[in-house]
Amino acid sequence: MELILGIPPMSQYDAAATPMFNSFTDKADLTPFKHRPARIDLAEKNAPNAPGAQRSAQLDFTKEDAAPDIEFNEIIWRAVRGADSVMPAPVRSAFVRAVEDDDDDEKEEKKEKEERQEARHKNRRSR
C-alpha cells in the first residue's frame, strides 16, 4: 500500500510484501456484489469452561501487546484445536540487509580508548 501512496515501507513485512498495484484500477466498478450467508454462528462465544478460559480472563487486554504472546497464542490454539492438542513452536523471522564493512564505529571506539589510556599515562608521568 505504501508504494501506491508513495511513502516508504513502515515495517520489514511491508517491505517484503507483494505490491498491491494489480488490486486497483483507474475506473470504479460500482456493480453490487452478492454476499454469501455466514456458514458459522457469528454470535457464538467460547464457553466459560473452554481450555484456557480462566487464564485468559486474567490477561491484560487494556492495551495492545500487554498479554504474553506465546501464552495467549497457546490459549487460542487449544480453544480452537482441543485441550490436548500441542501448539507448534513459534517461528520468528526477520529480513536482514547485509551491510558492507561497517567497522568505523569499532575503529573509532578503539582509537578513543587508546587516547584515554595515553592521557592516563601522561597524567601519571606528570605527578
KADA-V288183 format. One record per residue. SS is DSSP state (h for helix, s for strand, l for the rest). Layout:
BEGIN
ss
SS
SS
END
This chain:
BEGIN
ss
l
h
h
h
h
l
l
l
l
l
l
h
h
h
h
h
l
l
l
l
h
h
h
l
l
l
l
l
l
l
l
l
l
l
l
l
l
l
l
l
l
l
l
l
l
l
l
l
l
l
l
l
h
h
h
h
h
h
l
l
l
l
l
l
l
l
l
l
h
h
h
h
h
h
h
h
h
h
h
h
h
l
l
l
l
l
l
l
l
l
l
l
l
l
l
l
l
l
l
l
l
l
l
h
h
h
h
h
h
h
h
h
h
h
h
h
h
h
h
h
h
h
h
h
h
h
l
END
